[in-house]
């Protein structure tokens, strides 16, 4: 599957056509024995056919490098619309530099570029052009589209903090490029003698200090025949302007097929730093060289996992999901003139030394995204952990949702899991004791906003739960997540040798989930301040005591003590029956808390998997819980069902919000055959591999190879397993065993083996195993 970014003219068209033919041939055979050039299997349009009322991913095509500070995306939505790119749209309004982690969070520091010809229209509707996906090439490292109304082809290729654009114009004396710095405060300056535009955007959606700016510098390889700034879509007679809404336009006379290149970079620190970023990352590279470097970067990062033996759809879906795990949190740090790591602080507005990352919600990503980083990219997550230290020092708390600073959304105190899992999985060489103090601070204090620290912490610490009737929303969800977070603090404290009295406190609090268990329904239920359960109780009611889910979704959120939950429910048989019920019940719901059907409800309803709501995070681990109750074959069945039914490398390919790599990380882990049910332990719970062979190329230089030679659509069950040449009968595998390397050999079958993994000794870790 050949790249087309660096092949000129007719030859490019012929090679691209040959690539399509090759893909069709592969598709007809429907089986791929070996993957080379993995970046070419990615569809960045996966999940882009979305809208506010129904999410098929809520993604946009990110033209970027892994964890880059800046992404680029075609913009089909209006300025300020979080749905910047929708697959069903037919007009492009610009090409936007973006840092947006989610349409619900929206963007910050954004600005856009748009080529136009003939009639100069500055406003986004007037300058918009019809386009078709048939004349669009979308790859992680390269984007191209034909803008029909302007007869211009736009190409983009990225670096971490810069990009190159190439515009192919028609024959006209009226070719223009419009830079839109967006409203809410912007500045532009045109320097014709240097073929250059500089400026800044302050556009944001919150989480920034008052001095926030995203500075940009753009150079062109063609002299301007006309140039002007504009404000509020009206041309000025000035080359420099600042306004609520500022922009710039430059023009040229072009011949048919003439290419104009723009080199552009940005910085959160200064225009001078943006210049430095451009010089350092683009150097003297032409467009093709930058494109090749970006492609090589992707292939190097993707090479941590190589897969063999799967259908073309499975291969595409795997790498398209893998791609989505490699963006957030993204880099906020830059490298100054002395080659020192520095960052603009979204907490205090100062430029300070050290790493910083932003753009993630731990409520989503603690579950699988961060464990995936710990397994495949520990050195990257080490930088992220150092960034968290700076978050704490500069803001006073760890963020729970950062975009780029504190954002007040979702619940929980799951920074505790993100910090603890990294250390327990072997990360070293940073100030873990300061992070441990940050965890304790967050666990015992309310923050400056409700989503930082612990809302309702006084009730939680005194009563053992956040009450239903004290006007703290989503109280049961908070209680369950705080209890798990306390477990992770206990785990980290134990690893650091902290005082026993301190360990005992968090160990005890980790059992607070028990306070919400209702024996009459065998489900979690809101509880009033006086100790009575909230009534009336509808386990199908979304929201209210829970977060974007109902009791059937949240009752499994005891990641650290499933054995304890099994005991509360009345034993393994009852527990597995309750698990079965999730898939058997109809997708009924009560939306009265929200007053309308939110998109997460609709996504559960239409999936035809009963009450299983994989499109949102709280229940995503639930399929793996059969392993704790001696029925691992049910995990194997439902994991394959979820992968088959709910994921595909198409514009409607997700079953809900992709959420900063979390839903994609579920697929990546599950296709390898294991999943981190309880981050902050060293265990992964087993499912069944999707491919005949997967090789994890570990950062320590060793390889962990999962083989399942008989794997196919029919053979979804694990008949037997061997690790290091010996029979393997546990329902979990240790992170540290994986790090040693070796072969995990799985014999697959069309029928379940109902005697494997049934004994108590096979079950994964539960807190109750150590604390009777």
N, C-alpha and C positions, 0 to 999 in steps of 0.2 A: 504494500500500500504506500505508494511513493508520495513524498511531499511535493507540492507544486509551487512553493514560495519563491524558488530561486531559478526557475526555468522560464526563459523569456518567450514571448510571442507564440507563434503557431506550435512550436515544439512543446511548449507548456501545455497547450490544449490537447495535443496528441498523447502526451504522457499521462495527463489527468484522465483522458478517456480510457487509456490502457489500464490505469489503476482501477477505474470503475468496473471494467471487464473482469479484472482479477478478483475483485470483491464479489461480483456476481457468480463467478465460478466457484469460489469458496462457499458462497451462500447456498449454491445448488448442492454441493456435497455435504454441507451442514456440519462439517467436522474439521477442527483445526488441531493438528498434532503438535505444532510448535509456534510460538509467537515471537516474531522479531519486530523491531521498530514499534514498541508498544504504544507510543504516543499517537500513532496513526490509527489505532483502534478506538480512540476516544471520540465521543460525540458531545461537544460542549453544549449542544442544544437540548440535551436530555433535561427534562423538567421545565422547559421554557414555555410550554403551552399551559399557562396558569393564569389565574385571576383571583381577586380577593375572595370570591365566593366558593372557589374550588381550586385547591392547589394540587398540581401534578409535579411539584418540586419547588415552585417559586424561585427558580434559578434564572440567571442571565448568562450569556456566553462570556466567560472570563478569558480575555486575551491577556495573558500574564505569565510570569514565571512563578514557581512554587513559593508561597509565603511572601510574594512581592509586596512592596509598599503600595504600589499603584496597580490597578487593573484597568483595562480598557474594554468598553462594550459599545456596540451600536445602540443607539437610543431611539426606541419607537414611541415611548411614552412622553407625556408632557414634562416640562421642567418641574422637578420636585416630586414627580410621581415615582413611588417606590418600585412600581412595575415598569422598570426602564426599558425592558425588552420583552415583548410578548410574541410568541411564535405566530399567532394568528394575525398580527398586524401586517399592514402592507405599505407603510411609509416609514422612512428613517428621518429623524429630525436632527441628528448629529451623532458624533462619536465621542463618548463621554469618558473622562477619567473618573474612576469610581473607587470607593473604599467600602461599598455597601455590603454588610453581612446578611441583610434580610430586607425584603420590601417593607416589613412591619417596622423595622428600625430606621429605614431610609438611609440616606447617604450623608457624607460630610466632605467638605473641601472639593466638591465636584465642579468641573467646567467641561465645555465641549468644543469640538472642532467640526466644521461642516464646509465642504466645497460646494460652490454653486456656480452656475454659468448664466450668460444672457442677462436676465433681469435680476438685479440685486435685491433680494428680500432678506431682511435681517431677522424678523420674528420667526419663531420655530415652526409655525404652521405654513407661513409663506415660503420658507426655504426648504421645507420637507420634500422628499422625493419618493416616488413609488419605487419599490424593489420587489424581487421575488427570491425565494430560497433556491430557485433553479440557477440563479446567477450570484450565489453566495457561497463562499468557501469558509468553513469555520473549523479552526484547529486551535489547540491551546496556545500555540506559538505564532499563529498567523491567521489573519482575517482579511477577506476580500469581498467586496460587494459592488455591483453595478448600480449606480444611481441613475435611473432612467430619465428623470426629468431634466437632469443636468448633463447627461451623456458623459459621466465621470465614473471611473472605477477608483475606489479607495481601498488601499491595503494598509495593514497595521502589523507590526511585529514588536514585541516588548522586551524590556529588561526589568530589573527589580524596581527601579525608580525613574525609568525613562522609556522612550519608545521611538520608533521611526514610522512615519507615515509616507506613503507614496501615492500620489494622485495622478491618474492618467486622464488628461484633459482633451477636449475636442479642439478643432480649429476655430478660434474666436479671439476677439480683442477684449472679451468680458469674462475672463476666468477669475474667480474670487475664492478666498478662504476666509471663513468667518470664525473668529474665536469668541465664544460666549462664556463670560466669567460668572454668569448666573446672578441672581438677585440676592438681596439681603446684605449687600455691601461688597463691592468688588472694585478692582483697579487694573488698568491696562496702560501700557506705554509701547508705542511702536518706534523702533530705531531703524529707519530705512537704510542708513549707511552700512549697518551690520546685518541687514536682512533678518531682523530679529524683533520678537515681541516678548515683553515681560509683563508680569502682573501677579495678581492674587485673587483668590476666591475666599470668602468667609462663610459661604453657604454651609449650614449644618442642621442637624436635627436634635441637638442637645449633646450633653456630655463633653462640652469644651469650655475653656476659660474665655474671658472677654477679648483677649488679644489673639485668638485663634485665626490663623491664615494658612492657606495652602498656596505657596508661591510657585510660579511656573516660568519657564524660559523656553522659547521656541525659536529655532533657526530654520531658514529656508535656503535652498540652493539656487534660487532664481531671484533676481532683483525685482522690486515692486514697481509697477507703473502707476499704482494708486495705493493710497493708504489713509485710513481714517479710524478714529475711535468712534464709538457710539454709546449713547445712554438711552435706556428705555426704548430701544429699537429705532432711534433717530440718530442719523449721522451728525457728528460735530465737525468743527474745523480745526480740531486739536489732535495732536499725536499722543497726548497723555490725558487721562481722565480717571477720576474716581467718582462713584455714584452708587446709588442703591443697586443699579443693574448696569454694569459696564461691559463693553466688548470692543473688539477690534476687527477691522476688515482690511485685507490687502488684496491687490489685484494684479493680473498679468495679461499680456497677450500671449496666447499659446497656439502652437501648430497641432494638427491632428496627431494624437498618440503621444504627445509630449508628456513626459513624467516630471513632476515637481515633488521633491522630497522635503519633508519636514522632520526635524529632530527636536524632540520635546522632552523635558524632564520637569520634576517638581520637588518641592521640599516644604516641610512644615516649619523650617527654621528661618530661611531667608532666600532672597533671590540669588545671592552669592553662593549659597549652599546648593541651590538648584543647578546653577552653572557647574559647580564641582561634580554633582551627581551625573550631569550630562557628559562632562569631559571624561569622567572615570569609567562610565558604563558603556558609552558609545564610541569613545576614542575617535579613531579615523575610520571606523567600520562603515561599509556601505550597507544598504538595506539587506542584501542577500547574506552578508556575514552575520549581521545581528539576528536574522531569521535562523540561520544555521546554529548559532550559539544557543538561542532559545530552545530550539528543538533538541539539541544535544543535552541541555540542562534537564529538560523533561524526561528524556530517555534515561539519563543517569539516575534521577530520583525514582522513576518508575521501576528501575531495574532491581529495587529491593525485593520485589516479588516477581517471579516468572512462572507462568502457567502453561500447561500443555494438556491437550486432550479435552476438548469441550466444543460445543456448538459455536457457530459464529456469533449468534445472539448472546450467548453466555460470555464469550471473550469480550465483545463490545461492551456489555453491561458491566463486567468486572472493571475494565480499565476506565470506563466513563465514571463509575462510582469512585474508583481510586483517585482519579483526577480531582474530584470534589473534596476529597479529604486533605488536599494539599494546599489550601488557600488560607484558611482561618485557624487561629488568629494570624493576622499578617503583620509584617514588620512595620514599626513606626520609627525604628532607629535609623540613623544615617552615619556616614563616616566623614569626619571633618578634614580640614586641610592638613592636620597633623596625623592623619590616619587613626584617629581615636573614635571609638563608638560613642555617639551622643544621640540624644533624643529631645524633642519638644514634649514637655509634660502636659498631657491633657487634664492634669489635676491642678497644677499651680501656674501654668503658662510659662515656666522657665525652661531654658535649654540646659540640660544636665547630662552628666556622663552616664554611660551604661545602656543596656538593652531595654527595649520596650516593644511589646506586641499588643495588638488590640483587635477587636472585632469578633467576639465569641460570647455565647451564653453558656455558662457552665451547667445550667439546668439541663441543657441538651447534651453538651459535649463531654461531660465527665464520664458518661456511660461507655462510650466506645472510641470516640475520636482521640482523646488523650491517651488511653491505653494503646491505641494503634501507634501513636507517636513514640510511646515508650518502648514498644517492640521494634519498630522499623527505623525510627529517626531519633534516638535518644539524645544525640548532640544538639539537635534542633530544639527539642523540648528543654534541654538544659538552659539554652538561651531564654526560652519562654519563662522558665522558673526564675532566672535572674531578673527578667522583666517584672515578674510578680513582686519580687522584693522591692523594686523601684515603685511599683504601684502603691504598695503599703507605706513606704517611706514618704511618698509625695502626697498621697491622698488620705492616709490614716486608716484605711481598710483595704482589703483585697476586693477587687471587683467581682461581681457575680455575672453581670452583663457589661461588657465594655464596648463602646462604639462612639468615639475612641475612649472616653472616660466613663464614669459611672452612669449607668442608665437604669431607670426604675421600672423593671419589667421582670416577670416570673418570680419564683419563690425559691426557698432553700438557701443553703450556705455551702454550696457544693465546691467552692474553692478548696475546701478541706479535702475533698476527694482528689482533686487535681494535683494538689501539693503532695499529699501522702502517697498516692499511687506512684508518682515519679520516684520518690526516694525508695520506696519499698521494692520497686522494679530495678533498683541499682544505680540511679542517678547520683553522682557525687561531684564535689568540686565547686559548690556554691554555699551560700550562707543559709543552711537549712534551719538553724536555730532561730534566726530572725523570722523565717516563714512559719515555724512552729508557734512563735509568739503571736504572729499575725492570725493564725488559726484560732488560738485561744481568745484573742481580742474579738474576732468576729463572732465567735460562738457565745460570747457573754455580754454583747452590747448590741443595741440597735444602732443602725448606721445613719448617715445624713439623709438617706432616702430609704424607703421600705424594702427595696431589693438588695440593700447592702447590710452586712451584719445579719442580725436575726430579728425580724419583726415579731413581737410577742414574746421576746426572750424571757421577760420576768415571769410570765405565766408558765412558760415551758420549763424553766429551771425550778420553779416552786411546785407546780402541779404535775409535771411530767408530760404535759401536752399543752398545745395552744387551744384555748376553749373556742367553741362554736359561737357563743353568745356574747362575745366582747368586742364585736365589730372589727375583727381582723379577718379579712377574706381568706379563703382557701386554707383554712386553719388545719384541717386534717392532713392535707398535703404537706404543709410546713412541718407538722409534727413528725411525719414519717421520714421526711428528708433530713430534718435535724437529727433524728435518732441515728440514721445511717452516717451522717457527717460526724457525729460524736464517735461512732465506731472508728472512722478513719483517723480522727485525732488520737484516739486510744492506740491504734496501730502504729502511727508515727511516733507517738510518745514512747511506746514500748521499744521501738527500734532505736530511739535516741537515748534510752536509758533514763527517762524522766522519773521523778519520784513516784513511788507506788500509790501514795494518796491521790495524786493527780490522775494516774492511770485508772484507779478505781472509780473516780468520779465520772470519767467519760465512758468507761465500761458500763457503769450503771445506767447512765443516760441513754446508751445505745439500745437499751431494752424498753425505752418509752413507747415504742410501737405497740407494745402489749396493751397500753392504756386505751387504745382506740379499737381494739378487737371486740366485735359484738358476737358472742357465742350463739345468739339466736339466728343470725343470718350467716355466720362464719365469714363475715366481711368486715372491713374497716369502716368506721362510722364516726361522724363528728360527735364530740362530747362537750356538754355544757360545763360552765365553771363549777357548778355544784356537784359534778360527778355523774349526772344523768346523761344518757345518750340523747342526741338531738332527735326530735320528732316533728312531723312525720318523716320517715326515712324512705327514700326511693333510691335503690342502688343504681338505677339507670339515669339519675339526675347528674347532668354535667355541670362542672363548676361548683359554686356554693362552697362546700367544704373541701373541694378538690380543685386541681388546676388542669384545665383543658382536658378533662376526663371525668369518669365516674368511679364509683366504688369498685366496680368490677375491674377497672384498669389499675387503680392505685393499691388495691389490697395486696398486691404482690411486691410492693416496694419495701421489702425487708431484705435487701440484697445480702446483708451480712449474716443473717440468721434464718435461713429458710427452714432449717430443722426446727427452730423454735416456732415458726409459723405453722409447720406441719403438725406440731404438737397442739397448738391452739385450735386447729381445724379438726382435730380428732384422729389424726394418724394418716399414714400414707394413702390408704384407699380413698378416704374422704378427700384428701388433698388432690389426688389425681382426678377424682370425679369433678371437683371444683374447676380444675384446669380444663378438663374436657368440656365443661359447661360453657366456657367462654366461646368455644367454636360452635356449640350446638344451639345456643340461644339465638333468637332473631335479633336483628340490629335495631331494636327499639331504643328510644331515648326520650329524655325529658330536658327540653331546652329552656325551661322557664327562668332559670337564673340569668341567662343571656338575653331573653326576650325574642330570640330568633335563632335559626339554625346557623351556628358558626361553621366555618369550612371544615374544621376537624371532625365535627359530627357527621357532616355529609360524606366525608371521605371514608369513615367507618361504615356508614350505611350502604354505600355503593360497592364496597369491596367484596361482599358475599363471603365473609369469614366470621359471621355472627357478631359478637361483641369485641372481637379482636381488632384493635384500632392501631395498626402498625404505623399509620401516617402521623402519629404523635408519639413522643418518647416514653411516657410512663410505663407502657406495657411491652416495650420491645424486647426486654430480657425474658419475658414470661415463658416463652416457648421452651427455653432451656431448663426450666425448673423441674421437668419430669425426671431429670437426672438425679435430683435429690431424693426422689421417692421411688427409685428402682424401676422406672419405666423409660429408659433412654431411647427406645425405639420410637416413642411418640415425639420426642424432640426431633429425631432424625426425619420423621415424616413431615412435621409442620414447618421445620426450617426449609426443607426443599419446596414445600407448597408456597411459603412466603416468597422465596426467591423467584419461583416460577411465575407466580401470579402478580406480584406487586412491584417488580422491577423490570425495566426494559430500556435499552439505550435509544429511546425515542423522545420526542418533545413532551409526550404525556407519560414519561417513564417512571415517575415516582408516585407514591400513593398518598402524599401529603407533603408538608414542607421538608425540604432536604436538610435545613437547619445546620449550616456551618460544618458540614462533613459528618454529622452524627448518623443520619439515616444511611449515608453511603458507607460509613465505617462498619455499620451492622452487616451490610452485604459483603464487604471485603473480608471481615472476620469469618462470617458464616460460610462463605465459599471456601475458605481454608479449612473449615471443619471444627472451629472452636470459637468461644465468645467470652469476654470478660464480664461475667455476671456481677462480680463484686470487686470493682477496683479498690485498691489498697490491700488486696491480698495478692499472692504470687500465682494464683490459679486462673486458668481458663477452663470453662466448662465445655465438654465435647458435644459436637453435633455430628455432622457427616460431611466430608469434603465434596465439593461440586465438580472438581476437575480430576482427571486421571493422575495428574502430577502437578504439584506446586512447590516451588523452591523459594524459601525465604533466605535472601542473602543478607545476613546479619551484619551490623556495623562492626562487630568484633572480628569479622573476616570468616566466620564459620557459616555453614549452610544447614538449615533445617529443612528436610525434604519430606513432603507428605505425598505418598503414592497410594493410588487406588485404581489399579489397572482395570478392574471390571466396572468402573463407574460409568453409568449412562442414565438415560431417563427412567428406565425401569428399576435399576439397581440403586435404590436410595438408602438402603439400610446397611448398617455395619454388622457384618457377620462375626468378624474377629479383628483384632489389631495387634501389631507388634511394634515395640520401640526398642531400638538398639539390639534387634535380633531376638528379643524376649517377648513372650505374650504380655499384652497390656490390657488389664481388665478394669481399670479405674475409669470413672466418668469425667475425669478432668486431667489436665496436664499442667505442670509447673512452668512458669516463665523461665526459671533457671535451667530446667531441662532443655527447653527450646534453645536457650543461649549456648548450651554445650554443643549444639549441632547434632546431626545424625538423621536417621530415616525413621519416620513414623509410617508404618505400612498398614494399610487398611484393606481388608477383604470385604467387598461390597456384595450385596445380595438383593434380590427382588422381594424376599420375605424377611420379616424382622426376626432377630434372635432374641427371644424373650427370656433367655436365661443369663444373658450377658449384662453385667452392670446392675444386677438386682439386689445384691447384698449391701448392707449398711456401710461396709468398708469401702465400697466403690464411690460413695457419695462425695461431692465436693465439700469444701470447708463450710462450716457454720459456726457462729460464735458459741452456740450452745454445746458444741463438741468440747470446747475448752473450759466452759463455765457451766457446770451442772446446776 
